[in-house]
Amino acid sequence: MAHAFPAESPDLPPRLAQWFAAQGWTPHPHQLAMFAQRGNALLIAPTGGGKTLAGFLPTLAAAYEAPLPDGLHTLYLSPLKALTHDIGRNLARPVMELGLGLRIEDRTGDTPSTRRARQRVDPPHILLTTPESLALMLSYIEAPRIFGTLKRVVIDEVHALAESKRGEQMMLCLSRLRALCPGLQVAGLSATVENPRALARYLGGGHVVLADPGPAPDIAMLPTSAVPPWSGAGGAYAARDVMAAIEDARLTLVFINTRAQAELFFQALWAVNEANLPIALHHGSLAREARRKVEAAMAEGSLRAVVATGSLDLGLDWGDVDLVIQIGAPKNVKRLVQRIGRANHRYDAPSRARIVPANRFEVLECVAALQAVEAADLDSDATGQGGLDVLCQHLLLTACAAPFAADALYTEITATSGPYADLSRNDFDACLDFVATGGYALRAYDRWQRLVERDGRWQLRDPRAAQAIRMNIGTIVAPELLSVRRGPRGGAPLGEIEESFAASLLPGDTFLIGGQTVRYDRLRDMVVEVTPQPTRAPKIAVFNGLKMATSTELSARVLRLIGDRAAWGALPEHIREWLVLQSEISELPRPGTMTCESFLRGGRWYFALYSFAGRNANQTLGLLLTHRMERDRIAPLGFVATDYALLIWSLEPVGDPTPLLDPEGLREGLAAWLSENAVMKRTFRAVAMIAGLLQRNLPGQRKSGKQATFSSDILYDTLRKFDPDHLLLRITRAESMRGLADFGRIEEMLRSRPRIVHSLPPHVTPFAAPLMLEAGRIPIRASGTERLLEEEAARMMREAGLNPDGIGAHMEA
């Protein structure tokens, strides 16, 4: 059931209504609708719509009617630790001003151990926490007592949690809470999503309350003094234009998609900050102290701009932000809408946002994204079936708390946990067998025999194992990170970098972190020691960063835009000219058609496939096609993949691409490739850690990333040889197909675009030329000499009929 507000909204308690009036506020209809709910509900509201307050209104009203007894009354779950701090600060004000006498505390990995220990004995009335911390609390034998008084759960940013394994973990925890606390009321809070009812089912069912979306956002491309470069992803060409926009605003959030690009753009912005405005950098690899300092400065209004990644995407309230600038294509319409909402964080005021495409292809994506926002056409919601590796972890944690009956736990999970509603009993039993014995190939080893059945109930074989199980809670398997500190022992922390990146550094190498250039000195006791080098340009750009793939829906919009000449009026003139030139020399991609082309240049044949399938899928497709080309004696030499296209160069030409793109052959090739590839081993490592086969953290010790990888590789090879149908291998194969490999998008691309058009232009084409600039993929001998690279790039662009201006930007990260 969905509605904007109930037919008869109950009045708020007088003092609560007076408090609203004293703030100059009037409760929104959707806030009153949530207050009226007596069962589970999901609120869909835009940023600034007062979602969080709506979730807590019933708790505040209950405390007003009568003092709440000791014990936990309301549990708040958030995907971000920073969000729990922000909510706690905001909630403390009405509680204090209304004299409600409520204890509000947070519990995250940053909470002091003494407070966490006290909370197990004396929990507060309102506890603000994360899915991981909740899973840990539910694993204690005191869990029935801790949560015995719980009446209400508020889950914030449900849309963000539902797209990850953290959401699956949260829903399994929620099924436990519902068993421990009959009558528990759950309130989900979400930004605008494509399918609210599907999200409500994910939460286990309930009413859907739809808020008025508010005024349309003021969103457009930021006018720039120079056209975007042909290639690159950093957006540095527009630094002066962005700085001018910052000077005209009170507080600007500058979003950029990766940490590496954030570091580089912050440097570019600082270089043109002639007015010396206070600007800052915020991303997840910075030291916690640095992030908190930036957040405090934002709240105080002492900053004019912050360059940030997704670390500031979610519901933190920085009220004075009046402009959001997105650097680079957003890749996802929902993410763009969420970021737009950071500006004018008020329900009745339009958000003001500007987009800066990083290159010419991204201009097309940005225009398509703007059209999608205007049409309220969001990306589909990823709320699939829950992962079995997460279920394995849940079974172990449940046994840590108390023995359980398999039938009862299976019913509990499938009845109340949306992602696991369709879980088969066979899969449940396979997970139970794995956590009890390790599976067929491992059951002879005591270390993996962790559960035993006694009197019809499953329990830990050795209760001492509970500590190690709890130390490895979580579904985020990030690369091993090393702390970066200034100077020798005890220097100030700057942030973290990946272990693999640190291993590649030599003394004297420079890199960016926290917006400054530092020189690598040494690695000591798992700490990277550095010295600031403010006068030196970084030899190495930055630590590795995730590259997000464009969503299926946004890619389809870009393809439709290119294929419909009538829609080109929305494009800048230089992009229209580019499309016309491509159509004259070769073919334009269009819906229903798989467009590809082959041309000869510099003694090498180039095969360009305009798939618009996303970076991960194109990377996989490149690996599969080059393997098949090798088999067909085409002699491939390399490839480059972007969100939009795949470019392969070889010694022989591709005559007919149809056999190469045969779906069945590609699927067979993928299975063979994955079985031997590092992608499969990397995926197995993550699955094994989540499921509890591998333990990174043990009492008194911690494995390095290399040690964990070595252990997982041995296990992977052993299981492949002796137990190829092992549960974790089945999970790994499924994860690899839809994760890093993204093979589903390849299959959907081939299914939706059955007609293959293969052109043979006389030379490099306007669409292919930018691809050849990616990662310096230009065939010259002196590839390390920037001057020669620039000159060859200019010759190639002129050959394609393009203005070579701006080609230097292809060196951006």
VOGU-3710 file (C-alpha; in Angstrom, 3 decimals, decimal comma):
1> mahafpaesp> 0,000/0,000/0,000  1,423/3,409/-0,955  0,151/6,817/0,035  1,356/10,352/0,640  -0,320/10,671/4,045  -3,060/8,948/6,035  -6,674/10,051/5,686  -6,738/11,031/9,344  -3,334/11,984/10,695  -3,196/11,883/14,507
11> dlpprlaqwf> -2,054/15,058/16,158  1,413/15,219/17,584  1,590/15,500/21,385  1,181/19,185/22,325  4,749/19,760/23,487  6,115/18,069/20,373  3,872/20,225/18,165  4,989/23,325/20,103  8,626/22,377/19,564  8,027/22,193/15,800
21> aaqgwtphph> 6,372/25,613/15,912  9,261/27,071/17,936  11,640/26,060/15,140  9,386/27,748/12,592  8,506/24,332/11,160  5,264/22,667/10,234  5,310/18,851/10,159  5,288/17,556/6,584  2,416/15,259/5,595  4,807/12,339/5,163
31> qlamfaqrgn> 6,198/12,884/8,671  2,687/12,717/10,098  2,036/9,657/7,930  5,012/7,858/9,464  3,861/8,932/12,937  0,471/7,365/12,193  1,868/3,961/11,234  1,316/1,180/13,743  3,150/-1,443/11,716  6,169/-1,620/9,455
41> alliaptggg> 6,604/1,243/6,980  8,978/2,530/4,327  9,282/6,276/3,750  10,439/7,437/0,308  11,398/11,108/0,468  13,920/13,428/-1,200  16,979/14,783/0,574  16,027/17,526/3,028  12,537/16,078/3,571  13,065/15,339/7,259
51> ktlagflptl> 13,197/11,537/6,839  15,245/10,891/9,962  13,022/12,985/12,220  9,998/11,173/10,750  11,572/7,872/11,785  12,096/9,029/15,372  8,762/10,848/15,932  7,033/7,771/17,469  9,947/7,332/19,898  9,880/10,985/20,954
61> aaayeaplpd> 6,098/10,832/21,345  6,317/7,676/23,470  8,888/9,329/25,737  6,639/12,392/26,037  3,622/10,333/27,091  5,559/8,537/29,840  9,232/8,206/30,811  10,710/5,250/28,989  11,847/2,415/31,260  15,521/1,520/31,375
71> glhtlylspl> 16,714/-0,521/28,426  16,931/-0,251/24,679  13,776/1,168/23,078  14,855/2,288/19,582  17,659/1,023/17,382  18,918/3,187/14,499  20,905/1,556/11,686  23,029/3,482/9,206  25,522/2,483/6,505  27,983/5,180/7,627
81> kalthdigrn> 29,693/5,634/10,974  29,792/9,386/10,340  26,023/9,379/9,885  25,487/7,930/13,361  27,501/10,827/14,850  25,515/13,355/12,800  22,143/11,863/13,769  23,117/11,676/17,415  24,025/15,359/17,412  20,785/16,368/15,666
91> larpvmelgl> 18,570/14,163/17,827  20,084/15,388/21,074  18,613/18,852/20,524  14,867/18,017/20,583  15,432/15,461/23,356  17,125/18,098/25,521  14,718/20,945/24,675  11,701/18,714/25,325  13,203/17,404/28,575  12,620/13,782/27,589
101> glriedrtgd> 15,528/12,367/29,582  16,583/9,895/26,912  20,066/8,400/26,744  21,353/8,440/23,152  24,585/6,665/22,298  26,302/5,393/19,191  28,164/2,139/18,759  30,618/1,731/15,878  34,182/0,588/15,406  35,252/4,014/16,699
111> tpstrrarqr> 33,385/3,676/20,022  35,713/3,222/23,044  35,815/-0,356/24,309  34,754/0,691/27,812  31,536/2,211/26,464  30,851/-0,837/24,288  31,276/-3,097/27,316  28,887/-0,939/29,373  26,276/-0,997/26,597  26,104/-4,804/26,840
121> vdpphilltt> 25,094/-4,456/30,496  23,256/-1,130/30,435  22,085/-0,232/26,919  20,819/3,309/26,212  17,239/4,143/25,240  18,341/4,942/21,676  21,326/3,187/20,115  22,777/4,421/16,803  24,848/1,774/15,039  25,861/0,020/11,808
131> peslalmlsy> 25,011/-3,446/10,428  28,402/-4,825/11,484  28,092/-3,636/15,077  24,541/-4,995/15,272  25,723/-8,401/14,043  28,381/-8,391/16,753  25,876/-7,512/19,501  23,490/-10,248/18,356  26,320/-12,802/18,668  26,621/-12,264/22,446
141> ieaprifgtl> 24,883/-14,601/24,842  23,334/-11,473/26,422  21,545/-10,609/23,152  18,044/-11,632/24,393  18,461/-9,344/27,400  20,058/-6,451/25,451  17,251/-6,414/22,888  14,436/-7,706/25,092  12,933/-4,226/25,554  13,377/-3,136/21,902
151> krvvidevha> 10,220/-1,659/20,354  11,371/0,096/17,197  14,082/-0,108/14,513  14,836/2,820/12,204  16,893/1,925/9,111  18,338/4,935/7,304  19,512/5,070/3,682  17,856/1,727/2,909  18,414/2,255/-0,818  22,191/2,290/-0,277
161> laeskrgeqm> 22,259/-0,797/1,955  19,993/-2,798/-0,340  22,601/-2,781/-3,106  25,303/-4,577/-1,123  26,085/-7,566/1,054  25,893/-5,237/4,039  22,170/-4,999/3,375  21,888/-8,791/3,342  23,721/-8,933/6,663  21,407/-6,263/8,066
171> mlclsrlral> 18,284/-8,155/6,968  19,506/-11,387/8,573  20,108/-9,434/11,777  16,615/-7,970/11,474  15,146/-11,471/11,225  16,902/-12,292/14,530  15,574/-9,129/16,154  12,039/-9,948/15,028  12,363/-13,378/16,652  13,723/-11,889/19,879
181> cpglqvagls> 11,229/-8,999/19,951  7,713/-10,006/18,808  5,742/-6,973/17,668  8,857/-5,065/16,654  8,075/-2,037/14,465  10,478/-1,348/11,576  10,704/2,012/9,800  12,784/2,183/6,634  13,975/5,551/5,301  15,040/5,899/1,686
191> atvenprala> 15,813/8,441/-0,990  13,805/8,273/-4,200  13,993/4,846/-5,865  12,564/3,338/-9,031  10,492/0,601/-7,332  9,409/1,450/-3,758  7,300/-1,695/-3,346  10,265/-3,931/-4,188  12,296/-2,120/-1,544  9,493/-2,602/0,987
201> rylggghvvl> 9,496/-6,345/0,217  13,235/-6,313/0,792  12,546/-5,003/4,308  10,096/-7,817/4,939  6,941/-5,969/3,936  5,074/-2,907/5,156  3,270/0,265/4,059  4,998/2,578/1,603  4,732/6,290/2,379  5,565/8,487/-0,610
211> adpgpapdia> 6,538/12,078/0,126  5,971/14,902/-2,292  9,176/15,088/-4,370  9,474/18,848/-3,832  10,559/21,424/-6,415  12,502/20,300/-9,482  16,273/20,747/-9,105  18,185/23,493/-10,859  20,691/21,285/-12,643  22,719/21,886/-15,781
221> mlptsavppw> 26,166/21,529/-17,299  28,676/24,030/-15,935  29,745/26,421/-18,721  33,493/26,077/-19,215  36,008/28,281/-20,980  37,477/25,261/-22,795  35,809/22,258/-24,380  36,403/18,922/-22,625  39,461/16,940/-23,732  39,072/13,935/-25,982
231> sgaggayaar> 40,151/11,534/-23,268  40,916/11,391/-19,549  38,842/11,356/-16,383  40,133/14,078/-14,084  38,292/17,215/-15,220  41,329/19,416/-14,556  40,639/21,431/-17,716  37,686/23,015/-15,896  39,457/23,834/-12,607  39,286/27,624/-13,135
241> dvmaaiedar> 35,593/27,459/-14,046  34,851/25,361/-10,975  36,772/27,782/-8,770  34,772/30,696/-10,206  31,543/28,873/-9,309  32,869/28,250/-5,789  33,630/31,951/-5,376  29,997/32,773/-6,232  28,516/30,309/-3,699  28,461/30,044/0,097
251> ltlvfintra> 29,550/26,420/0,370  30,140/24,043/-2,524  30,428/20,270/-2,511  32,553/19,085/-5,427  31,854/15,383/-5,998  34,201/13,185/-7,993  33,873/9,448/-8,508  37,177/8,011/-7,228  39,675/8,797/-4,503  42,518/9,046/-7,003
261> qaelffqalw> 40,644/11,607/-9,096  39,619/13,509/-5,945  43,270/13,920/-4,925  44,275/15,092/-8,406  41,372/17,499/-8,838  41,954/18,990/-5,404  45,528/19,722/-6,480  44,296/21,303/-9,721  41,750/23,398/-7,810  44,301/24,547/-5,250
271> avneanlpia> 46,640/25,655/-8,014  44,039/28,166/-9,302  42,762/29,232/-5,857  44,108/32,755/-6,273  41,722/34,146/-3,650  43,114/31,599/-1,165  39,632/30,411/-0,206  39,438/27,711/2,484  38,818/24,455/0,586  39,243/20,892/1,829
281> lhhgslarea> 39,410/17,276/0,718  37,305/14,374/2,094  37,461/10,690/1,170  37,545/7,334/2,879  41,319/6,792/2,757  42,126/9,913/4,747  42,861/9,583/8,440  39,752/9,661/10,615  41,045/12,752/12,392  41,394/14,554/9,044
291> rrkveaamae> 37,848/13,618/7,996  36,370/14,724/11,334  38,229/18,031/11,076  36,723/18,685/7,629  33,230/17,686/8,804  33,482/20,002/11,816  34,674/22,878/9,613  31,713/22,316/7,272  29,267/22,327/10,167  30,812/25,575/11,479
301> gslravvatg> 30,575/27,228/8,058  34,311/27,951/7,904  34,873/26,285/4,505  33,927/27,437/1,026  34,314/24,109/-0,772  34,972/20,428/-0,152  36,177/17,996/-2,812  34,693/14,626/-1,889  33,923/11,114/-3,104  30,990/8,956/-1,992
311> sldlgldwgd> 32,121/9,567/1,601  29,658/12,511/1,678  26,962/10,954/-0,553  24,537/9,929/2,168  22,324/11,766/4,623  24,786/13,958/6,510  23,207/17,383/6,924  25,519/20,240/5,940  22,720/22,822/5,792  24,681/25,738/4,268
321> vdlviqigap> 25,651/23,883/1,072  24,075/25,845/-1,788  25,893/24,335/-4,773  26,895/20,823/-5,802  29,320/20,260/-8,676  29,751/16,776/-10,119  33,136/16,299/-11,809  32,943/13,554/-14,406  29,886/11,656/-15,587  27,796/10,417/-12,643
331> knvkrlvqri> 27,637/6,795/-13,938  24,348/6,291/-12,106  21,208/8,462/-12,115  20,264/7,612/-8,526  23,717/8,619/-7,342  23,393/11,915/-9,191  19,982/12,620/-7,612  21,384/11,821/-4,182  24,322/14,155/-4,691  22,119/16,930/-6,071
341> granhrydap> 20,155/16,768/-2,833  23,210/17,805/-0,828  22,624/21,399/-2,091  19,988/23,527/-0,371  19,304/20,737/2,088  15,745/22,030/2,496  12,554/20,383/1,361  10,970/23,525/-0,106  13,987/24,864/-2,036  15,319/23,570/-5,354
351> srarivpanr> 18,751/22,018/-5,211  21,339/23,723/-7,430  23,857/21,485/-9,157  26,245/21,652/-12,097  27,964/18,825/-13,989  31,422/18,915/-15,553  32,064/16,114/-18,071  35,673/14,928/-18,022  35,877/14,144/-21,759  33,840/14,174/-24,987
361> fevlecvaal> 32,195/10,792/-24,501  31,172/11,906/-21,008  29,366/14,920/-22,481  26,935/12,423/-24,032  26,512/10,628/-20,703  25,985/13,872/-18,780  23,300/15,066/-21,216  21,576/11,669/-20,944  21,768/11,839/-17,139  20,241/15,335/-17,086
371> qaveaadlds> 17,372/14,104/-19,265  16,858/11,124/-16,940  16,694/13,395/-13,879  14,161/15,638/-15,613  12,034/12,593/-16,515  12,436/11,094/-12,998  13,717/7,956/-14,744  15,983/6,270/-12,216  18,208/3,225/-12,493  16,637/-0,083/-11,508
381> datgqggldv> 16,972/-1,129/-7,886  19,387/-3,968/-7,123  17,521/-6,070/-4,563  18,331/-9,617/-5,632  18,551/-12,846/-3,666  20,760/-12,851/-0,600  24,265/-14,300/-0,773  24,991/-17,711/0,698  28,392/-16,555/1,982  26,628/-13,957/4,140
391> lcqhllltac> 24,219/-16,648/5,347  27,161/-18,850/6,388  28,536/-16,019/8,510  25,090/-15,491/10,052  24,837/-19,169/11,034  28,197/-19,003/12,812  27,262/-15,808/14,649  23,885/-17,239/15,664  25,652/-20,248/17,169  27,957/-17,895/19,102
401> aapfaadaly> 24,925/-16,517/20,928  23,141/-19,793/21,678  22,366/-23,227/20,207  19,701/-23,145/17,475  17,291/-25,550/15,796  17,819/-25,670/12,028  14,102/-25,847/11,161  13,232/-22,865/13,328  16,105/-20,739/12,012  15,259/-21,564/8,384
411> teitatsgpy> 11,657/-20,498/8,969  12,760/-17,345/10,786  15,010/-16,275/7,904  12,686/-17,032/4,995  9,616/-15,569/6,718  11,042/-12,173/7,667  14,162/-11,457/5,591  13,318/-10,141/2,122  16,585/-11,089/0,350  16,231/-14,669/1,637
421> adlsrndfda> 12,482/-15,123/1,146  13,140/-17,575/-1,720  16,027/-19,392/-0,045  15,711/-23,122/-0,749  16,078/-25,625/2,053  18,826/-27,360/0,060  20,904/-24,171/-0,020  20,275/-23,558/3,679  21,378/-27,108/4,509  24,462/-26,737/2,298
431> cldfvatggy> 25,461/-23,624/4,252  24,852/-25,417/7,544  26,945/-28,389/6,413  29,766/-26,061/5,376  29,964/-24,186/8,690  29,706/-27,496/10,567  32,265/-29,539/8,613  34,006/-27,331/6,022  32,560/-29,451/3,214  33,603/-32,778/1,699
441> alraydrwqr> 37,242/-31,929/0,943  37,895/-30,210/4,299  35,915/-32,290/6,785  39,057/-34,158/7,883  40,521/-30,931/9,329  39,472/-30,006/12,861  39,879/-26,254/12,294  36,879/-26,189/9,928  34,605/-28,399/12,033  33,032/-25,544/13,940
451> lverdgrwql> 29,446/-26,612/14,697  28,043/-29,818/16,134  24,431/-30,980/16,585  23,413/-32,061/20,076  19,840/-32,884/21,086  18,520/-31,444/17,815  20,253/-28,089/18,209  23,393/-26,775/16,539  26,084/-25,202/18,701  29,778/-24,334/18,605
461> rdpraaqair> 31,971/-27,432/18,803  34,465/-25,355/20,826  33,025/-22,260/22,570  36,488/-20,679/22,461  36,075/-20,271/18,694  33,488/-17,521/19,287  36,163/-14,859/19,766  37,791/-15,507/16,391  34,400/-15,645/14,649  33,402/-12,286/16,119
471> mnigtivape> 36,733/-10,713/15,174  35,995/-11,480/11,503  32,450/-10,120/11,306  31,589/-8,130/8,223  30,926/-8,322/4,497  33,333/-5,621/3,295  36,492/-7,314/2,048  38,597/-4,330/1,076  42,235/-4,494/-0,008  44,679/-4,625/2,877
481> llsvrrgprg> 45,392/-1,053/3,922  48,547/0,371/5,451  48,672/3,503/7,566  50,595/6,483/6,149  52,356/8,704/8,695  54,513/11,797/8,395  58,118/11,286/9,457  59,573/8,530/11,650  57,796/6,694/14,463  54,845/8,512/15,973
491> gaplgeiees> 54,359/11,027/13,150  50,963/12,501/12,349  48,626/10,116/10,461  47,763/11,184/6,903  45,552/8,309/5,798  45,796/4,840/4,281  46,989/3,290/1,017  46,575/-0,204/-0,369  49,253/-2,754/0,510  49,723/-3,624/-3,175
501> faasllpgdt> 50,434/0,026/-3,994  52,882/0,387/-1,105  54,745/-2,697/-2,330  55,350/-0,960/-5,675  57,019/2,106/-4,116  60,747/2,723/-3,973  62,408/5,190/-1,551  62,131/8,647/-3,101  58,920/7,973/-5,041  56,254/10,631/-4,543
511> fliggqtvry> 52,470/10,309/-4,425  49,405/12,270/-3,405  47,469/11,745/-0,202  45,291/14,179/1,687  45,797/16,804/-1,013  49,567/16,981/-0,527  52,588/15,464/-2,247  54,663/13,176/-0,045  57,894/11,231/-0,570  58,012/7,546/0,325
521> drlrdmvvev> 60,799/6,894/2,859  60,287/3,398/4,234  57,834/0,738/5,406  58,272/-0,012/9,102  55,974/-2,133/11,287  53,236/-2,065/8,594  53,336/1,775/8,582  54,320/3,753/5,480  56,605/6,590/6,594  56,696/9,659/4,326
531> tpqptrapki> 58,081/13,170/4,171  56,104/16,120/2,743  57,427/17,317/-0,627  55,302/20,393/-1,437  57,581/21,594/-4,249  57,716/18,322/-6,180  55,175/17,046/-8,672  54,010/13,530/-7,773  55,819/10,928/-9,840  53,061/8,445/-9,033
541> avfnglkmat> 49,555/9,838/-9,205  47,919/8,217/-6,180  46,840/4,917/-4,627  44,498/2,689/-6,600  40,843/3,644/-6,757  37,608/1,964/-7,808  36,340/2,824/-11,277  32,559/2,680/-11,359  30,738/1,358/-14,403  27,904/3,294/-16,025
551> stelsarvlr> 24,515/1,792/-15,167  22,585/-0,237/-17,714  19,773/2,313/-17,908  22,079/5,297/-18,367  24,098/3,453/-21,022  20,883/2,715/-22,911  19,956/6,403/-22,786  23,347/7,377/-24,233  22,906/4,862/-27,044  19,435/6,208/-27,857
561> ligdraawga> 20,768/9,763/-27,830  23,516/8,942/-30,339  21,159/7,015/-32,592  18,442/9,694/-32,742  19,527/12,708/-34,799  16,355/14,539/-33,769  17,639/14,531/-30,169  20,987/16,097/-31,005  19,664/19,586/-30,374  20,389/19,014/-26,678
571> lpehirewlv> 24,082/18,484/-27,429  26,830/21,122/-27,654  27,844/22,058/-31,192  31,280/20,426/-30,938  29,634/17,110/-29,984  27,134/17,335/-32,857  30,027/17,926/-35,279  31,844/14,920/-33,811  28,810/12,665/-34,353  28,330/13,913/-37,915
581> lqseiselpr> 31,965/13,228/-38,746  31,715/9,680/-37,323  28,613/8,996/-39,403  30,400/10,164/-42,565  33,528/8,066/-42,046  32,021/4,988/-40,396  28,791/4,074/-38,559  27,080/5,498/-35,488  26,016/3,112/-32,720  22,248/2,841/-32,302
591> pgtmtcesfl> 19,764/0,701/-30,330  19,318/-2,817/-31,678  22,637/-2,731/-33,546  26,067/-3,920/-32,487  28,345/-1,411/-34,188  32,005/-2,213/-34,759  34,754/-1,136/-37,124  38,224/-2,181/-38,260  40,991/0,045/-39,633  44,718/-0,112/-40,277
601> rggrwyfaly> 47,144/2,293/-38,638  50,899/2,175/-38,135  51,130/-1,407/-39,311  48,544/-2,581/-36,756  44,898/-3,479/-37,205  42,412/-1,924/-34,793  39,007/-3,403/-33,986  36,612/-1,044/-32,146  33,382/-2,374/-30,639  30,884/0,234/-29,363
611> sfagrnanqt> 29,151/-1,869/-26,742  28,018/0,714/-24,143  28,042/-2,198/-21,682  30,079/-0,611/-18,884  33,757/-0,767/-17,993  33,729/-4,138/-16,198  31,809/-5,901/-18,964  34,046/-4,409/-21,649  37,142/-5,467/-19,711  35,824/-9,028/-19,600
621> lglllthrme> 34,790/-8,897/-23,245  38,287/-7,733/-24,192  39,863/-10,697/-22,406  37,462/-13,165/-24,024  37,731/-11,738/-27,540  41,536/-11,528/-27,497  41,637/-15,165/-26,389  39,395/-16,175/-29,306  41,379/-13,972/-31,693  44,543/-15,745/-30,583
631> rdriaplgfv> 42,882/-19,068/-31,367  41,898/-17,744/-34,816  45,492/-16,564/-35,502  44,532/-12,877/-35,600  47,447/-12,245/-33,220  45,987/-9,669/-30,794  48,528/-7,400/-29,099  46,411/-5,620/-26,476  43,185/-3,804/-25,750  41,691/-0,906/-23,829
641> atdyalliws> 38,184/-0,839/-22,325  35,996/2,101/-21,320  32,365/2,354/-20,287  31,385/2,869/-23,888  33,684/0,817/-26,076  36,377/-1,788/-26,491  39,427/-1,264/-28,729  41,661/-4,235/-29,654  44,831/-3,994/-31,755  46,330/-6,957/-33,613
651> lepvgdptpl> 48,661/-8,032/-36,398  45,832/-9,422/-38,575  42,390/-7,914/-39,279  39,072/-9,150/-37,941  37,256/-10,336/-41,038  33,824/-11,243/-39,681  33,127/-10,391/-36,020  29,992/-12,577/-35,851  31,783/-15,788/-34,728  33,759/-13,811/-32,154
661> ldpeglregl> 30,524/-12,485/-30,623  28,684/-15,814/-30,472  27,038/-15,819/-26,995  27,477/-19,539/-26,356  31,130/-19,425/-27,349  31,718/-16,423/-25,097  30,078/-18,172/-22,154  32,243/-21,259/-22,648  35,289/-19,052/-22,946  34,365/-17,205/-19,759
671> aawlsenavm> 34,060/-20,436/-17,767  37,472/-21,619/-18,989  39,068/-18,224/-18,404  37,628/-17,741/-14,930  38,772/-21,154/-13,722  42,396/-20,183/-14,283  42,236/-16,427/-13,772  43,223/-14,249/-10,838  39,722/-12,705/-10,873  38,276/-16,033/-9,753
681> krtfravami> 40,890/-16,412/-7,003  40,297/-12,840/-5,832  36,544/-13,474/-5,705  37,074/-16,769/-3,850  39,205/-14,966/-1,271  36,394/-12,484/-0,578  33,750/-15,237/-0,422  35,917/-17,376/1,869  36,482/-14,477/4,274  32,793/-13,587/4,475
691> agllqrnlpg> 31,734/-17,229/4,881  34,316/-17,806/7,627  36,632/-20,243/5,848  39,483/-17,725/6,040  40,069/-15,547/9,078  42,106/-12,378/8,606  41,966/-11,430/12,290  42,912/-13,833/15,048  43,454/-13,146/18,759  46,873/-11,567/19,129
701> qrksgkqatf> 47,771/-11,608/15,438  46,755/-10,384/12,024  47,611/-11,778/8,610  49,001/-9,470/5,987  47,192/-9,214/2,681  49,858/-11,356/1,011  49,519/-14,082/3,647  45,733/-14,154/3,298  46,004/-14,294/-0,488  48,538/-17,133/-0,285
711> ssdilydtlr> 46,257/-19,118/2,043  43,183/-18,564/-0,129  45,054/-19,561/-3,304  46,075/-22,880/-1,737  42,501/-23,551/-0,590  41,096/-22,581/-3,973  43,406/-24,947/-5,845  42,700/-27,746/-3,353  38,939/-27,426/-3,647  39,055/-27,208/-7,446
721> kfdpdhlllr> 41,001/-30,460/-7,553  39,220/-32,509/-4,901  35,778/-30,892/-4,439  34,823/-28,892/-7,577  31,174/-28,627/-6,436  32,088/-27,224/-3,022  29,620/-24,598/-1,806  32,187/-21,792/-1,815  33,251/-22,580/-5,384  29,601/-22,450/-6,467
731> itraesmrgl> 29,227/-19,071/-4,768  32,494/-17,864/-6,315  31,451/-18,807/-9,843  28,133/-16,992/-9,459  29,798/-13,928/-7,904  32,437/-13,764/-10,648  29,843/-13,938/-13,426  27,889/-10,966/-12,094  30,604/-9,073/-10,244  33,951/-8,099/-11,698
741> adfgrieeml> 33,234/-10,018/-14,914  29,711/-8,523/-15,282  28,926/-11,176/-17,882  25,196/-10,580/-17,508  25,587/-7,203/-19,194  27,487/-8,806/-22,065  24,667/-11,305/-22,587  22,031/-8,564/-22,360  23,986/-6,466/-24,881  24,126/-9,336/-27,380
751> rsrprivhsl> 20,451/-10,186/-26,806  19,162/-6,629/-27,224  21,382/-5,768/-30,193  21,239/-8,805/-32,486  22,247/-7,018/-35,720  26,017/-6,697/-36,173  27,302/-3,862/-38,385  31,010/-4,031/-39,192  32,513/-1,036/-41,002  35,918/-0,781/-42,700
761> pphvtpfaap> 36,825/2,934/-42,623  39,985/4,060/-44,437  41,672/5,322/-41,281  41,200/5,939/-37,566  37,670/7,213/-36,878  36,426/10,114/-34,718  35,020/7,674/-32,142  38,106/5,444/-32,095  40,660/8,243/-31,736  39,754/9,064/-28,098
771> lmleagripi> 39,992/5,360/-27,242  43,544/5,278/-28,582  44,436/8,059/-26,166  43,249/6,031/-23,163  46,193/5,028/-20,968  48,631/6,214/-23,647  47,697/3,421/-26,053  49,533/4,988/-28,998  52,057/2,760/-30,833  55,288/4,739/-30,570
781> rasgterlle> 58,665/3,504/-29,403  59,432/6,314/-26,988  56,181/5,912/-25,070  57,765/7,282/-21,895  58,542/10,623/-23,510  55,573/12,948/-23,104  56,586/15,217/-25,954  56,660/12,365/-28,481  53,372/11,084/-27,111  51,734/14,486/-27,559
791> eeaarmmrea> 53,029/14,845/-31,123  51,860/11,381/-32,166  48,486/11,983/-30,533  48,063/15,227/-32,448  48,852/13,502/-35,763  46,319/10,782/-35,002  43,554/13,255/-34,091  44,116/15,189/-37,315  43,948/11,913/-39,239  40,551/11,289/-37,661
801> glnpdgigah> 39,417/14,769/-38,719  39,409/16,087/-35,154  40,875/19,219/-33,579  43,840/18,018/-31,483  43,340/20,794/-28,883  43,164/19,435/-25,370  44,848/16,121/-26,120  47,300/16,687/-23,294  44,460/15,954/-20,894  44,669/12,293/-21,819
811> mea> 47,462/12,078/-19,281  44,959/12,715/-16,448  44,138/9,847/-14,121
//
